[in-house]
Amino acid sequence: MIIVNDFAIAPLPVACGLAEYPEEVIPVIKDAVPETTVIDAFALAKKTGNPRSMNVVLIGALAKKLNTQKKLWFSVIENRVPRKTWDVNKQAFELGFSAL
């Protein structure tokens, strides 16, 4: 479940009533997949001044896990998002990359 501005966004099966969300989901996930890494992407994205950059924070963390070069991702940012958002997105990427 993702919490954004105190609003819970549940996965589809939970939202449809087909499944229940565990109270303490992080330990449940870590028990099932011990190599799970948890970061507070929303809190990091808020540091950029734009909480909507949460997805780029997650891409930064993934890039670190996959051992890919930052310059490759910065090139993707520059080719895929409006120029006015480059700095925020690069900062979000860096925060995610540094979170691990």
Secondary structure as GFF3:
##gff-version 3
##sequence-region A 1 100
A	DSSP	beta_strand	2	4	.	.	.	ID=ss1
A	DSSP	beta_strand	7	9	.	.	.	ID=ss2
A	DSSP	alpha_helix	12	15	.	.	.	ID=ss3
A	DSSP	alpha_helix	25	32	.	.	.	ID=ss4
A	DSSP	alpha_helix	41	47	.	.	.	ID=ss5
A	DSSP	three_ten_helix	51	53	.	.	.	ID=ss6
A	DSSP	alpha_helix	54	65	.	.	.	ID=ss7
A	DSSP	alpha_helix	70	80	.	.	.	ID=ss8
A	DSSP	three_ten_helix	83	85	.	.	.	ID=ss9
A	DSSP	alpha_helix	86	98	.	.	.	ID=ss10
###
